[in-house]
Amino acid sequence: MMDPCEQWLGDILRAEGITITPENRDAVERGIVDVLGENIGPGTCREDWRIIRNRVSKDPAVRRQLVSRIREEMEKEKAATAQR
């Protein structure tokens, strides 16, 4: 079961066609760090999530940038796995 922070992020990503899985959690975390500058991941529920939630919810450009970056990280991971 997801914690409330992960649930919120999962809802945003699902709306964009992305599902958080054990295989892509690292890519999701890297996307969060790259776009939002916060060192938190989908399994971490802290006060910082409220700040991030507000930024992403109130600014569609930030939301698009976050989703785009997470997709890029997932593609990098997929390519690296295929080369092994």
C-alpha positions in Angstrom: 0.0 0.0 0.0 1.3 3.5 -0.9 1.7 6.2 1.7 -0.3 9.5 1.1 2.7 11.1 -0.5 3.4 8.3 -3.0 -0.4 8.1 -3.7 -0.5 11.7 -4.7 2.6 11.4 -6.9 1.2 8.1 -8.3 -2.1 9.8 -9.2 -0.3 12.6 -11.1 1.9 10.1 -13.0 -0.9 7.7 -13.8 -2.8 10.6 -15.4 0.2 10.9 -17.7 0.4 7.2 -18.4 3.2 6.4 -15.9 2.9 3.8 -13.1 5.4 3.7 -10.3 6.9 0.2 -10.1 9.8 -1.3 -8.2 11.7 -1.2 -11.5 11.3 2.5 -12.1 11.4 4.0 -8.6 15.0 5.1 -9.0 14.1 6.9 -12.3 11.1 8.6 -10.6 13.3 9.7 -7.7 16.0 11.1 -10.1 13.3 13.1 -11.9 12.1 14.6 -8.7 15.6 15.6 -7.6 16.4 17.0 -11.1 13.3 19.1 -11.5 12.4 20.1 -8.0 15.8 20.1 -6.3 14.4 18.0 -3.5 16.1 14.8 -2.4 13.0 12.8 -1.7 11.6 9.8 -3.5 8.3 8.1 -3.8 8.8 6.1 -0.7 9.7 9.1 1.5 6.8 11.0 3.1 8.1 14.2 4.8 6.9 17.8 5.3 8.8 18.6 2.0 6.1 16.8 0.1 3.5 19.5 1.0 5.8 22.1 -0.6 6.4 20.0 -3.7 2.7 19.1 -4.0 1.8 22.8 -3.9 4.4 23.7 -6.6 3.4 20.9 -8.9 -0.3 21.4 -8.4 -0.3 25.2 -8.8 2.2 25.4 -11.7 1.3 23.3 -14.8 4.8 24.1 -16.3 6.5 22.5 -13.3 4.1 19.5 -13.6 4.9 19.0 -17.3 8.6 19.4 -16.6 8.5 16.8 -13.8 6.6 14.3 -15.9 8.9 14.8 -18.9 12.0 14.4 -16.8 10.7 11.2 -15.2 10.0 9.8 -18.6 13.5 10.7 -19.7 15.0 9.0 -16.7 12.8 5.9 -17.3 14.0 5.7 -20.9 17.7 6.0 -19.9 17.1 3.2 -17.4 15.4 1.0 -20.0 18.2 1.6 -22.5 20.9 0.8 -19.9 19.0 -2.4 -19.0 18.8 -3.4 -22.7 22.5 -3.0 -23.2 23.4 -5.4 -20.3 
